[in-house]
Amino acid sequence: MHHCAAAAIALLTVATTARGSVPWTYSAWTGDADSGITSAAPYTVAVNCSGAAVSVNGVAFQAHALSGANFSIEGAFNPWGPGGAPNVTGNSLTLANSFIFNGKPRTVTLYNLTPGATYETNLFAWGYDDSGTARAQTFASGSDSLELDQNFYGQNNGIRIAYTFVADSSEKVLTITPVGDNTFHMSALANRQVLLATILNFGTNVAGSSAVFGLPVGGAATIDWTVPYASGSTPELLTTLAPSFTLSSGDCTDQTSGEIPSPAFPGPVTYTVTDGGITNVYTVTVHVAPASTDCNITAFDANLAVSSAVITPTGDTTGTVVVHVPYGTTAAQVVALAPSYTLSAFATCPQPNPGVPSPDPLSLTTPVHYIVTAQSGATKDYTVTVTVAGPPLPFMALTGDGTAQGYSDWEGEYDGFRFVTGPELRVVNWLGFYDAPLADPVGTLGDGLAASHVIQLWRVSDWTKIAETTIAEGTAETLSGSFRGHEVPEVTLMANTTYALVAAGGGGDRIREGDGLSGWSQLGITINGGCYGYGGQPDGGWGIMVSANLGYMGAPAATYETWAAANGIPGEPDTGDFDHDGLANGIEFVVGGNPTLNDTASVAPSSSTDGAGLVFTFRRTDLANNDLTATIVVEYGSDLAGWTPAEPDVDGVTIVENPDFYDVGIGQVIVTLPSILAVDGRLFARLKVTITPPVSLLDEDFEAGDGGFTIVTTGGTPWAHGDPESPDAGGGEISEGNDGSANCWGTNLTGVYAASTDASLRSPVIDLTAVTGATLSFARAFDAAVDDTLEVNVLDTTGNLIAVVIAPFGDPDVDTTPWKTISVPIPAGALGQQVRIEWRFIGNEPDAYLGVYIDDVVVTAP
């Protein structure tokens, strides 16, 4: 999959002029209504040149084709799309979304024409370039020609070029020749016979109506006209209908366009059209469409910056709208929001649109109901809730080796915080500050701070102090007023829990929110913004409060799939364009776009020229850059046909990376392509993103057997495979596998584990010899004493330790035993060889706890 963004170094500007006679004409193409496509005439050709099959105004366009029984399209070509942002509506958008280009010239040959008959050929395109860039072409057939700029109506606006002719043979050749270097982007081709004294369209002045034409046979024809339910729900309303119509030629002798016919509907009405000696009598029958049963909310906007909404129909009569708002959004701000929404056609909703703060404002605590009523009277109850993003993790920044550095903008650099990856986050090293303690830094958090340097860790939900350490003055190295390298006892932080870390020092009296801290994101932990405290003295007295929502502990760097699920498009392919904004989903993943909103203008790659050549700039998120399944590359070429990857210091190419340039976790990449790479003054660049789905190396749910897993027991209770039936031992029972499955592995399937248990469960051999990255995912249920641990290791085929995947950790939830799925990267040191995965449980508490249970083990690469 790839999406291209290109800019030429040399630009061509050509004035739009018309030459020749009336046969060549052009007009705006905004949608189906002005497409000139009508089922009232026979078509010899209707083809979507580079897109899917679609029906427009009752005319069926075949899917991407360059030849058929009645046509051929010749000249060099390249397909493009779907993508872009053409301002074309209806089914015509399917035609516009793709095109072919690179014809120099492009030749269109029409076959099997009837000599003497009149035809109209239509070529469809849209303005591709911005103001100042021309895409001029000469459209010609015989002595008839027209010189016209494809961009005549402006960037993204559609254009229809028509050629009317009388066939002098069974074939007709049309040529499209670029005036400069920019070729014609042909989206669709249609050719129809022009019949005299025919009605081309009918009732287009009645919104939502549609007409099906029967071609005249022996002077008689039919039109079946369908009007929406709201326009004709009673016979009395039908009598007021005044349909408009247009003719190919001649006059309608008994009815007038846009006026109520005589006799009026609902009975059949005749329209007589004459042109010289030709008369066609149309019998028009009106039908009322059934009432629509659609009652969906199709879009919801809270009208708050950096917010989004996920709409989920949960049943025929219910649905949910979850509005995500940024961290720090207050309840008062939510109440004041004025959301707007879009409904199914003809559906209604009593909630004001756009909304107002009353009578039913959005709320952080109380769901709001949007009752949508269909035209038929069917209803759907949407429950709208608001969720605030979790707090950021300031003053910590993970580095690639698993360590972390805290730093500030006011002075110096502070070391601290080392993380051990796994299902929980472990703080191994904390950070101390110089000077005396703060007094009661955050209300109840004081807890008797000593007259030295105190660091405390608190659980925010109930303001329980988890741990504390004191650093005596003069016992640690100082740098710019900070302590470095002070070791404290290891602490386990549980997932989905918010903590506050308070480092107190100085003569001040408070900790407050502030600015000046930054960081970046890795391993699923978001780091943004900052909080700091100060003691009111310019030369000391600093305190730090760190709040962290650890909901993603144990997860590897996000993949495209996890990003898509988190952004409201689960299961959508990277090649698709969910929000139809011209940026493929995979491109949105890389540049940090919102795949559910049209944000092309703010996140799309850009290009410019300078004395050195073509400068191509794009946004790149750390999440995408760290995704092993994603390949991100800038390519260049001179003809939009052959592409070369841009590599630094190769052929004069330079690549500059600026981390966190746009925001935390979103860097800037600048690729400069020297002008010597241009051919005939042309040089193009594009951003290409390829997502390679993971390959399964091991996938075992243990339902059909033990999966070939083996056990090694040094002492105590061994692992066993089967149906768990362990009773509640004070921490919850385990009576089924993950997601209610029948079988799993456990340290004891029917009860508690024995004292001095040291038991390992090992996978079959997994071949990692040819992979550059791998991920381990498994489900586990855990009930153990405080000092008992589970660890996950990678072993070689003989049982020797290669690497630690998850360091020993204790029971994360002492009161229950829920199944939880853990996903972690396999360490790089284990790649390139054959390995086994080991789960080692060490338990010393006799007759009180159930132990560890493992299910649904999956290893994927990359």
N, C-alpha and C positions, 0 to 999 in steps of 0.2 A: 504494500500500500504506500502511496505517496501523495503528497499534496504539494503543488508548486507555487512559488512566488517568484516572479522574474522581473527584471528591469533591463532595458537596453541602454547602452552607453550613448549611441547616436539616435536621436529622435527625428521623425519626419513630420512636417506639418504641411497639409495640402488643403486648399480651399475646396469646399463642396460645390460643384457645378454640375449642371445637367446639360447634356448634349444629345442631339438627335431628336426623335419624334416622341409622341405620346406613348407608344407601346411600353416603354420602361417608366415605371412610377415607383414611388416609395411613400410609406406612411408609418406612423407610430404603431407599435405593437405592445399593448399593455396587458392583454389577456385574451380569453376566448372570444369576447364580444367583437373586438376589432381585428381579429386574426384573418378575416376573409375566408375562413373555413366554414363550409356549409354542406349539409347532407342533401341539399336541394339540387345538387349537380353531381354528375358522375365523375369520379376521380380515376385517373390512370396511374397516378403515383401519389403515395402519402407515406413518407419515411422519416423517422427520427434518426438523424444521421449517426449519432453516437450515444443514443440513450435507449430507454426502455420503451416497449410498446405502450401506446396510450390512445384513448379515444377523445377527440376534440370536436364538440358540436355534432356528435354522431358520426364523425369520420374516423375510421380506424387507421392509426399510423403504425406501421410495422417497426419493430425494434431495429437498432443499429445495423445498417446495411449500406453497401456501396454499389450494389447492382441488383437488378431484378428483371422480370419479364419485360417491363416497359421503360427501364431506365438504366443508366450506368453513370457513375461519378468517377472521374479519373483525375490524375495529377497527384503529385506527392502529398501524403496526408499523415497527420498524427491525430489520434483521438484525445479528447480532454474532457474531464468531468467524471461524475457530477460534481458540481461545486460552484464557486462564485456567488454573486448576489444579484442576479438579474431582477429588475423590477417588473416581473411578469406574473400574472395571477392565473388561477384556475388550472385546468389540465395543461394549458399552454406552458406552464412552468416546467413540466416534465420535458417538453421539447427544448426549452431554453437552457436547462441545467447542464447540457453537454453540447459539444460541437466538435467538428473536424477542422483542421487548419493545415497550413504549409503547402497549399496548392499554388504553383507558379508556372502556368495558370491552373485554375481549377476548371475542369470541363464537365458539363452536364449534358448528356445526350438522352433525348426522349424518343422512345420507339412506339410502333404500332399506333401511330396517329391516323386519323381519318382525313385525307386530303379535302380541303374546302371547309373543314370544321374550324371553329374558333376555340382557342384554349387560353387559359391563364395559368402561368407558372408563378409560384410564390417561393421566395427564398427567405428564411427566417434567421435573424441574428440579434445581437445586442451590443451596446457600447462597452467595449472591454477596457479601454484606456482612459486615464484621467485627462482633464483639460490640458490642451497644448500638445497632445499626442494624436496624430492622425492615423487612420487605418483605411486609406483611400483605395478604391478599386474601380476598374473599368468593367462594367457589365455589358456584354455585347452578344448580338446574334445577327449575322449578316451585316446590314448597314445600320441596324438599330443599336444605339449604345447609350450608356449613362455612366458618368463618372461621379462616384458618391462615396462619402466617408461613412464607414460602418458606425462610427461614433457620433453621427450627426445629431442624435437626440440626447447625447450625454452619456456619461459612464453608467453602466448597468441598465440603461433604458433600451427597450426592445425596438427593433426596426424590421419592417416587412418590405421587401423589394419584389415588385410584381412585373411580369412581362406578358402582355397580351398579343397574340398573333393568330393569323389564319394559316393553318398547315398547308404547305405546298407539296409535301410528300409525307411519307410515313415516319420520317425522322426529323428531329430538330436539335441543333447543337447550340448550347449557350456556353459562353466562356466568362470567367471571372479572373481578371488579371490585376495583380497589385500594381499601383502607381509607384510605390516605393518598396520598402523591404517588408512591411507588415502585411501578412496574408489575411484572407477573409476567413472569419469564423462562422462556418455554416452549421446551424443547429438543426434545421429541418428543411425538407423539400416537399412541395406539393404541386401537382398539376391536375387541373380539372377542365372538363369541356364546358364552354360557355353556351348555355341554351337560351334562345330568345323567348321572351314572354313568360318568364318563370319567376316565382317568388323565391328569393334567396334566403331571407330570414323572416321570422314571424314572432310577434309578441315580446320582443326584447325589452320593451318599455315596462313590462310587468316583472318585477324582481323575482327571481327564483323560478320563473317559468321555463319550459323547454318545448321544442317543437321537433317532431319527426316527420320528414317529408317523404312522400311517395313520388317518384319521378313521373312526369306526364306520359301517358300512354293513350294515343288516339285522342288527344285534346282534353283528357281528364286526369286529375291528380288529387291526392289527399294530403291533408296536414292533420296530425294528431297533436293537439296542443294541451299540455299539462300545466296547470297552475297550482301554486302552493295551497295548502289547506287553509291558511289564514286569508287568502285572497278569494276563495270561492267556496266557503263552507255552507252556503245556502243558495238556492236558485235565484233569490233576489239579488245577491251580490254578483252572480254571474251575468245578470242583465246589464251591469254597469261596466263590464270589461270593454276596453277600447284598444285593441292590439295595434301596434305599429307593424309595418312591413316594408321591405325594399325589393325592387324588381331588377332583374338582369337587363331588361329593356321593355319598352312599350308602356302601356297604361292599364290601370285597374278601372274598369268601366262601371262597376256597381258598388264599390266600397272605397272609403278614404282612410289612409293610414293615420292611426292615432285617434280615430273617432269610433263611437259605438256603431257596430254594423246594423244593417237593416235586412232581415229581422235580427234582433239582438240574440245573444246567447241566452239560455243554454242549448237550444236546439242547433243542429248543423247549419252552418252559414256558408254560402258560396261566394268565392272571390274570382271574378272573371278578368283575365289578363290577356291583352291583345297587342300584337306588334305586326302591322301590315296584314299579311294573310294568315298569321299564326294566332290561334286562340287557345288558351288553356284555362279550363274551369277547375278551380281548387275547391274541394269540399272540406271545410274545417270543422273538426269535432273537438269540443273542449272536455277535458277530464280534470277532476279535482284530486290532487295527490292525497294519500291517507295522511292523517295527522302524524307528525314525527314523534317517535317514542324516545328519542335521545334526550337525556337530561344530565349531561356531564359538565363538570368544570374542566375546561381544557387548558386554561392557563391562570396563574395566580401570582400577583406581584404585590408585595407588602409596601412597595414604594419607600424602601429604606436601602441606602447604599450597602453593598456587600451582603445583601440578604438573598435568599433563594427559597423556593418552595418545591416540595415533592408531592405530587398528586397521585393517589392510589385508589382506584375503584375496588372496594373490598367485597362488593356483591352487587346484585341487580338494583338494590335500593339504598345502598350505603357506600360511603367513600371517606377518605381522609385527605386532609391537606396539612402537611407538616411544614411550617415556616421556620427556616433557620436564620437567626439573626446573629450579628457579631457579638463576641465577648464584650461585656461591659454595658450592653443595652439594658436600660432600666425598665421597670414595670411601667413607669409613667410614660416613657418613650413608646413602649409597645401600645399602650392605650391610645396614644395620640396618632397612631399610624392611620393612614387612609388607603387601605388596599384597593386594588382594582383587579378585575377578573374577566375571563372570557368564557362563554357558555356554548353549548351545542347550538346549532341553528334552530331558531324559533323557541328555544328554552328561555325561561324567566327565573328570577330569583329576587326575593324581597329585600335582600341586603343592598344598601346603596352602592352604586358603582360609578365612579370610584367611591371608596368608602368614606365614612366620616367617623370621628371618635365615638359617636353614639348613634342609635341606641344599643348596638351590640358591638362594642370595640373588641379588638384582639386583646388577649390577656396572657400573662405568663402562667397563671394558675388555673383559669377556667376555660374549658373548650367553648368555642363558638360554633353554632350550627348554621350552615348555609343550605337551605332547602331549595333544590333546583326542580322546577316543574317543567315537564315536556309539553309540547303542543297537544299531545294526546291526554294530558292530565296525570301521567305517570310522574312519580317524584323520586328523588334521590337525596338522602340526607348526608351531607359532607360535614364531618367533624374537623374543625380547623383548630390546630394547636400551635403554640409557639415554643421553640426550644432555643436556648441561648448557647452559643458555642462555649466549650470549656475554656478555662483560663489558660493563658500562655505559660510557658516555662522560662521565665527570664533568668538572667545571670548564670545560665548554664549553656554550654555549647558542646555537643558531642563531636568528637573528631573520629577519623576513620579507624583508629586503633582501639576504640572503645573507651578512651579517656575523655576527660572533659576539662575545659578551661573556662573559668569565670573571669570576666573583665568588665571594666567600667570606663566611661568617658572622662570622669573627673580627674583621676590620677592613677598612674601605675597599672600593672597587670597582676591579677590575683590567680593563683593556682588553686585547684580543688576539684572535688566531685569526680570520682572515677566510677564508671558504671560497669556492671557485669550483665551482659544481655541474657535474657531468659524470660520465663513467663512473668516474672516480677522484676522491678528495678531495684538494685541494691546500691545504696550510697556508702562507699567505702572510705572516702576521704572528704571531710568537710572543710569549710573555709572560716578562718578567724580574722578578726580585725583589731587594730591597735587602739589602746586607751581604755578608759573605765566603762562600766556597764551603763546601759540605759535603764531608766526606772519605768516599769510597767509599759513596755513598748506598744502593745496593742491590748489595752484593757486587761483581761484575765491572763494574758500571756506572760506577765511579769514573773510570777512564781519564784520570787526570792532570788533574783539575779545577784551573783556574788560580785565583789569588788575586783573583778579581773575581767577576763574575756570569756563570755559564755555563748555557746551555740546550742540552740534547742530545735527539736523537730516535733511538730504538732500535727495531729489529725484534725482537719478543719471541721468535719461534720459534727463532732461533739467537743471540739477543742480539748482533746486529750493529748498530753505530752507523751510522745513515743520515746524520746531519748534526749539526753543532754550531755554536753561535755564542757569542761572548764579549762581554759588555757591560762596558766599563770604568766604574769608579765615577764618578759625577758627570756622565756623558754623556747622561743621559736625565732627563726630568721625573719627579719623584717625587710620589707622593700616598699618604699612609698607609703609607709604606715600600715602595711598589711602583714599578717602572718602567713607563712607558706609551709605546706607539707606536714601539718599536724594530723596525726592518725587518730581516729576515733573508732569505737566498736562498729562493726558492720550492722546495718539495719535493713530489713526487708520492707519495701513499700508495696502495698497491694494494688492490683489493677483496679481501675474505675473508682479511685479514691483520691481526694484532693488533700495535699499536705502543705503546711507552711514551715519554711526553714528560717529561723531567726538567728542572726548573728549580731550580738550586742556589744557595743564598745563606745567609749567617749562620754562626754558630759551632757549629752542631749536628753530629751524626754519623750521622743515619739518616733514612730516609723510611719511614713506616708507614701502615697503613690507619687511617682515622678517620671521623668524622661531620661534619656541618655544611655539606655542599655539596649543591646541588640544581640542577635545570635543567628543561628540557622537551624535547619530541620534535618534530622536523620533518624533512621530506625523507627519511624512512625511517631516521634515525639516532636510536637510543635513548639518552637522557641520564637517568641516575638515580644516586642515591647520591653517593659521592665518596671520594677518597683525598687525604690531605695529609700532608706531613711537617713536622717542626719541629726546631729546633736546640736545644731545651732551654732557650731563653731567652724570657722573656715579651715582650721588646721587639724581636725580630728573629729571623733565622735560619730563614726559611721555605723549604721545598722542595716542589715539586709533582710527583706522578707521575700521568700520565693514561694509562689503557689504553683502547683503542678497537677494537672489531671492526667493520671497515668492509665488512661483507658486503652492504650495500644501497646502496653508492655508485652514483649515477646514476639511482636510482629516484625517481619523484615521490612526493608524499604518497600514502599508501595509499588505494586505492579500496575499495569494498565487496568487489569481486571478489578483490583481493589479500588483503584481511583474511580473507575466507572461506577461501581456500586455506591461509593461514598458520595458521588456527585449526581445521583438520581437517574443514571442510565444503566442499571445492571444488565449485563448480557449484550449490550449494544456493541457491534463490531467497531474496531478502530478505523475501518475504512468508511463507515457511515458518517452522516452529518445530521445528528439528532435534531439540532435546532435550526437547520437549514440556513446557517449564516455564512456558508462558503468555506468554513474551516472543518476539515474532517475531525472526527473524535480523537484520533491519534495525535493530530496536530494540536488540538486543544490541551491534551494531556501534557505535551511538551512545553507549550508556551504559557501554561497557567490560565487558560481560558475557562469559561463556564459553559459546559456542553449543553445546557438547557436555555441559554440566553444568547441573543445576537450581540456579541461583543467583538466582532471582527475589527472594528475601527480602533480599538484600544490594545489588542494583543497580536494582531497579524504581523508577520515579518515586514520589513521595509527595506528599501534600497535607495541609493543615491550615487552620484558620480563625483569624483574629484580629480585632481591632476594625476593621481596614481592609477585610477581605474574604477571598477565597480565595487561599491561598499555595500555589503548585504548584512543586515543586522536582525537578530531575532532573540526572543526571550527563551530561556531554558530553565525549567524548574529542577531543583535538586532531586525531587522524587523521580522524574522521568530519567534524569541522567544516571541515577543509581539503579534503575530498573534493568535487570539483566536480560529481560525479554525485549527491550527496546533498542533499536539501532537508530541513531540520530546523526544525519550527515547533511552537509550542504554540497550540492553538486552544481557544476557550471557547464555551459556549452554555448555554441554560437548559432545553432539552428533549431533548437527545441526538439532535436531528434536524438543526438548522441550526448551523453552526460558523463562528466568526469568528477569523481569525488574530490573535494577541496581538502588538501592536506597541508599542514603548516610547513613552510620552508621548501615546498615542492613547486617548481615553476613560478616562483616569486609570490606564492600565496602566503598571506599572514592571517593568523587567527588570534584574536585577543578575547580573553574571558574575564568578565568583571562580576565576581560573586555578589549576590544580594543587591544588585544594581537597582532593580525595580522594587523589590520588597524582600523581606526575609524569606530565603529559600527560592527566590526567582532571580537568576543572574542574567547578564547580558553577554551575548556572543557576537563579535564583530568579525566578519570574514571580508578581507580585501583581496579582490582579484585584479591583478595588474592588467593594464590595457593591452599588453602584448598578447594576451590570450584571445582577444577579439579577432573575428574574421569578418572582413568587409565592414568594420565598425560595429559589429553586433556581438554582444556578450550577455548571456542570461544566467541567472542563478536561481536555485530553488531549494527549499527545505524538504528533505525526504525523511520520513519516519517509517520504520518497518517494525511491526510488533510480531515476534515469533512466539506462538503459543507454547507453553511449557510441555515437555515430554515426560510422561510418567515412567519412572524407574522402579517404583514399588507402589502398589495400591492394594491394601489388605483390610477388609472389614471383619475377618475372622468368623464369618457366618458359615462358610463351607468347610472350615477346618482351622487348624492352628496357624496357618500361613507359613509353615516351615520355620517358625520362631523356636529358639532353644533357650534353655535355662541353665544358669550356673549359680549354685547356692553354696556360700561359705558357711552359713549357719542359720538356724531358725526356720521360718516358713518359706517354702519355695513358691515360685510363680506357678499358676495353673490356668489352663484354658477351658472355657465352657460358659454355662449360664450362671451368672452371679446370683446368689441368694443370701447375701450377708445382711443380718438384722441391724437395727439401729443400735449403735454402740455409744450414743451420746453425741455423735457428730453426723447422724443421718444414715439411713440404710442405703445399700447399693443392691438393687434387685433387677437391674437391666443394664444393657450396654448403652453406648452413646446413641442418642435419638431414639431410645426405646428398643434397640436391637436385642437379639437373643443372646449373643455370645461376645466375649471379650477375653482379655488376659487380666489376671489379678493376683496379688500376693496371697490372698486367701479368698476363695469364691463363696465360702459359707460362714465366715466369722472373722474373728480378730487374728492378728499375727502374733507370733511368739516372741519372747524376749531374745535379744541378740540376733535379730534377723539381718542378714546381709545377702540379698538375693538379686540376681541380674537376669533381665530378659533381653535376648539378643535376636536381631533380625537375620534373615538369610543374607547371603552375600549380595551387595549392591554394586553394580559396575559404574564407577565414576571416572573411568580412564579417559573418556572422550568428552567430558563436559567441563565448562569453564565456570559454572556456578550451579548450585543446587539448593533446594529448600525442603526442610522436613516439617511435616504437619502431622499432628496426632491429637486425639482427645484423651483426657485423663480425668479421673475422679480421685480425690485425695482425702484421707482421714488418718492423721498421724499425730504423735505427741510433738511438743514444742521443739525438741532437739533432734527429731527424726527427719531424714532428708531423702529427697529424690534427686538424682542427677542424670543427665543424658550425655553420653560420650560417643565418639567415633573410634572404632577399633579396626585394626587390620585383620586379615583373614585368620591369623593365628591367635587373636585375642589381645594383642598389645595395644595400648592406648595411643591414638594418633592426635586427637584433639578433644577438647571439652566443648560440647554444644551448649549445654545449660549447666552452670555451676550448681552445686548442691543447694537446694532450697527447701524450706519447710512447708507445712500445711498452710495454704493461704487463706483458708476459711474454716476455722476450728469448729463452727457450729453446724455446718452443713457439708454435704458431699456432692455438690453439683458437678455434672460433666462440663468441662471446658475444653475448647479447641485451642491449641498452641501452634503457632507457625514461626519457625526460626530458620535463618540461613545456616547451611552447613559450612563450617570454617574452611577457608581457602586451603589450609594445610592438609585437608582430607581429600582434596580433589586430585584427579589424575591417577587413581588407583582403585582397587577393589576393597570394599569396606563392609563392616557391619555396624548397625546402630545399637547401642546398649542403653537400657533403662535400669539404673542401679538404685535399689531402695535399701536404706539402712534404718532399722527400727529397734529401739531398746526398751520401749514401754510394754510390759506384758499384759495380755488379756484386757485391753481397753480400747484399741483402735483397729480399724479395718484395713488400713494400708493403702496401696496404690492400685488403680485399675487403668488399663490402657486399651484404646480401641481406635479404629479408623486411621491407620498409619499410611501416610502418603509421602513419597519422595519424588520431586519433580526437578527437571532441569530445563532451562537454566534457572 
